[in-house]
């Protein structure tokens, strides 16, 4: 059994935010994708997908569930707990690293989920470079945010 999810000291609020507005053109280029994102229906919440030459990036805002604790309870055995930009996160990836997903707890009940699927085996490294800026684009509770 995994230990409890650590508390979040710099909470962010993803409620009502457009995930397509969270990723800058520079961050998209770093992820190997570009252009306007496409809204995609997802069970977890609002999702935006970008595609490029042999790569895709999905950002999903999970704001109506039990947060990272619920995701941790239901995670795959290969999922590991990490910290990303100071936030508790779950990391899931394929053996060669062509697919990687981070579920980052930004408040007790909210998670930013980001996944990259690419032909090259560096998806986790790419997300580790891109996600801190995405998280910075989320407002603190009570502040106006992008795409609201």
N, C-alpha and C positions, 0 to 999 in steps of 0.2 A: 504494500500500500504506500502510495506517495505521501509525503508530508503535506500539511496544509499550504495553500497558496499564500505567499507573503503579502503583507498589506502594501497598498499603493500610496506613496507619499505625494506625488505630483499628479493628482487626478486630472483627467481630461473628459470632455463631454462630447460624445459622438452622436447624441440624439438629434435627429432632424438634419444631419449633415449629409451632403451629397458626396459619396465616396469618389466620384469622378473629379471633384474639386480639390481633393487632398494631395494629389500628386502633380508636381511641377513638370514642365517640359524637360528640365535637366535630369530629374529623377527618372522619368520615363526613358530618356536616352541611356542612362546608366543601367537600366534594366533590360535594354535591348529591344524596347518597344516604343511606340510613338503614336501621335495623332490623338484624336478625341476618343475618350473611353466610351464604351457601350454599356448602358444599364442592363443588368441581367437579373432575372428573378432568382432569388435564393431563399431557401428555408430559413437561414440564419438571420437575414436582414438585407438591407440595400447592398448591392454588389456592383462594382464597375470592372470591366475587362478591357484590357488593351492587348493588341497583338502586333507582332513584328515578324521579322525574318526568322522563323523557327523558334519563336519564344512567345509566351503569353504571361500576363501579370493580372491577377485578380486581387481586388481589395474589397473586403466585406466588413460591414459594421454590424456587429451582433450586440444589440442594445436592449432586447426584450427577453433576456434569459437569465440564467443564474451566473453569468460571468465566467471568468477563467476557472473557477472552482468546479463548475458543472462540466466544462470541457475537459478538465484534467481527470475527472472521475470517469469519463467516457472515452478517454484517449486510447490509442493503440499502444500495445506493449513496447513498441520501439520509440515512442514519443519521449523526449527528454525535456526536463525543466531547465530553462536558461534565463538569463536576464538580457534584455535588449534595450539599449538606451535608458537603462535604469529601471525598466518596467519588467515585472515577471512575465514570462512567456513560455509557450510550449513550442518545441521544434520537432517537426516531422519531415523526414526526407527519404528518398529512395537511396539504395546502396551506392549508386554511382553519382548521386547528387544532381541529376538532371531535373528532378522535381523537389521543391522545398516549400514548406508552409510554416509560418509563424503565427501563433495566436497570442496576441499581446494584450494583457489586461491593463486597460487605461483607467478603470475605476472598479469598484467592488462588483458592479453588475454589467460592465461594458467591455467588449473585446474588439480590437482591430485584427482582422484575419487577413493575412497577405500570403498569396501563393504565386510561385513562379515555376513555369514548366518550359524547359528549353532543351535543345539538343546538346548543349555543352554542360559538363558536370560541375558547374559553379553556382547553381541557383541559390544556395544558402548564403554564400559570400556576397552575391549581388543584393539579396534582400537585406543583409546586415548593413550594407552601405546605403540603401534606399530608405528603409523604414524609419530611421531616426528623424529624417526630414518630414516624413508623412505624419509621424506622431506630433512633431512640433507644430504642424498646421492645424491640429485639433485645438479648439479653444478650451480654456479652463471652465469649470462649471459657472454658468451665469454670464459668460461672455459671448458675443456674437461670433459665429464661425463661418467658414467658407460654404457656400451653397445652401445656406439656410434661408 
